[in-house]
Amino acid sequence: MTNRPNTLGEYLRARRGLVTPQQAGIPDHGTRRVPGLRREEVAMLAGISADYYLRLERGRDHNPSLQVLESIARVLQLDSEHLEYLMTLTAEKPRHIRRRTPKEIVPPGMLKLLGSMEQPAFIEGRYFDILASNAAAVALSPRLVPGGNQLRDMFLDPAEQALYPDWKLVTNCFIASLRQAVGTDIDDPRFIELAGELTLGSAQFRELWARHDVKAQNGTPMRFDHPQVGEMTLNRERLTINGTDGLQLVVHHPDAGSEDAQKLALLVSAALPASEPERSLRPSS
């Protein structure tokens, strides 16, 4: 017997629950006991036996062929990112006992770069922990300080929620990015701690996490409703820091010459200058 979590089965169940019979081209004959597609319907449309698909969902087979995965992905209407994520759930991987989450350390050169930037910028860890930030970032949100966590604030802090007019859309993007970052590494103590807190405190988190959406956060415009300067739209960029375990430099910048640029400049000018960004003092778990 193995204690391996059945992440593949959980993912397949969640995704088939999001596809309606109409979307799959199946006639809907009255009331259905389950949301989305039945197991046997997925198997039929994918061209595999119902028994084999059942073994996949129940975690009794972790190594389907690429052809089978692509067929299931087609039925579940997965895009390329979701298919790539699905493939990471299938191969058997040696698991080790994780005693503590490795400490996330910001390279000194990145701290100097962060301190020299005029745009709101901060460095976040794998699970959206704020490791360092500049004065402009704190002016944008006083919660963007070392020791904070964007996910916790986004789901549990009403003041942070009020900062985003498109809060539900933003949380959807964050959770899809978290799902991709976690992958099969769901025994990480830091992830367990954070997910447990959010599960208990936020119905929105529980709903989004159960969907198993997967999508990287790419550069995208993000609307803010700031209490000092009102509404403005900033472009959010996330850049991976080489030589680290997935640390990201996050920068919010306006379109040049726009009214948003004027509002941001006004906001930042009122912030106290910082000689260098703060380091995170949160001890590793």
Buried (B, 14 or more C-beta within 10 A) or exposed (E): EEEEBBBBBBBBBBBBBBBEBEEBEBEEEEEEEEEBBBBEBBBBBBEBEBEBBBBBBBBEBBEBEEEBBBBBBEBBEBEEBBBEBBBBBBEEEEEEEEEEBEEBBBBEEBBEBBBEBEBBBBBBBBBBBBBBBBBBBBBBBEBBBBEBBBBBBBBBBEEBBEBBEBBEEBBBBBBBBBBBBBBBEEEBEBBEEBBEBBEEEBEBBEEBBEBBBBBEBEEEEBBBBBEEBEEBBBBBBBEEBEEBEEBBBBBBBBEEEEEBBEBBBEBBEEBEEBEEBBBBEBEEB
